[in-house]
C-alpha cells in the first residue's frame, strides 16, 4: 500500500531569513555564533558537531540556523546530515537522486577498481579506494614505457617496485657505485635473490655484506623514487590483482613506513579527480549564498561503524579543505553512539538541551559520555526557553527595544 508523501517544507523555512534581524530569535543565533568563535579564541576551527541529549530538542534547527548565520558572515559553510537514523535536514530538501553521505561512504568508496584508465582515476584515487576497501594485492600501473607495481596489505601500502627503473639507478648498481659493496658481491647477491625469491635488501643483510643502518637510506630512496614515478602518471592504465596474505610473509627488509613516505612524496594537494567529482555531485546548494548541504542518503544497517570508519575520517578531512566550516548534525548522545564516535574527528561539539525537557542526571550523563569520548565539548545550548516565564519577558523586551527599537 502506498502512502501519500507529506508535503515538504521549503528549505528556507528553517532559516532566520524569515525573521526580522532585530528579533530576539535572530539575535540568539548571532550570539551563539559569536560565543563559538570566542570559545576557540585565536585557534582556528573548521568543524563543529551538533548533538543533543535526547530527541526533539531542536538540534537540527540549531544546526541549520547556526550554519545560516555563519554563511551570512561570509564563511563557506557545509551542513552534513549525519543523523543516519532519523535525518531531519535532508527532509526539507526537495527530492533528489544524490547518493548522500551513506551513498558516498558505502557505494562510491567501494567502487570496483579491478582495471581501468588513469585518465578516469588518478593514482591518488586508487590508493585511497584500496585503503577504504582494505584490499590485499598488487596495483599495476603502466604509462607508455613505464611500469610500477604497488603492493597493499589490508589497504596499507607495504612495497613499491619500479619495474622499468634504469639499470644505473637499481639498488645493486647504486651500492656498487657508492662502494658499499663490490661488483662481485652484487652479482652473487643478485643470483641468490633470483634463486630464493627474497628481496635484495634482505639478501644483502642476511649474507652479512651490508648492515641494516647502512642500507636503510638507499632502500628508502628507492621507494621514494618509485612513488614519485607513478604519481606522475596522468594517462595509461591500471589493474589490481588480489594476493594471498602468505605472499607477504616472505622475509624482507623495509626500513621505512611506505604510507608515510607516500604522504611526504605528495607535493601540494592530492589530485583526486574521481573522488572530487563524486563528492561534489552529492552536495546540494541552497538558496542561501555560501551554504550547502550533504544529505544523509539511505539508512545503513550499521550507522555507528560507518561514521567511525577511515572512510568518514577521510571525507571530513577532505571537506575541511573545501569549506571554511563544516557543521555536522548527529543523533542524540543517549540514544546511540553515533555522535560519540564522530565527535573526536571534529574541532568542537555543541550539546543542545531543551529547556525543562530532561532531568539533570540525564544531561550530566550526556556530558560525561562526550568527555569520555575525548571530544572537545565547547558548550551547551539551552534551547526553547520560555522567556515569558518569570522575569525573562520583561528583561528581553526592555533589552531589545533599547538596542533595536520596536520589532518588525
Secondary structure, DSSP 8 states (H G I E B T S, - for coil): ----------GGGGSGGGS-TTSHHHHHHHHHHHHHHHHHTTS---EEEEEESSSSSSHHHHHHHHHHHHHHTT--EEEEE---SS-SGGGGS------HHHHHHHTGGG---SEEETTTS-HHHHHHHHHHTT--EEEEEEETTEEEEEEEETTEEEEEEETT--GGGSHHHHHHHTTSS-HHHHHHHHHHHHHH---HHHHHHHTTSS-HHHHHHHHHHHHHHHHHHHHT--SSEEEEEE--GGGGGS-----S-HHHHHHHH--SS---HHHHHHHHHHEEE-SSTTEEEE---S--S-HHHHHHSHHHHHHHHHHHHHSSEEEEE---TTT-SHHHHHHTTSSEEEEEEETTTS-HHHHHHHHHHHHHTT--EEEEEEES--TTSTTHHHHHHHHHHHHH-S--
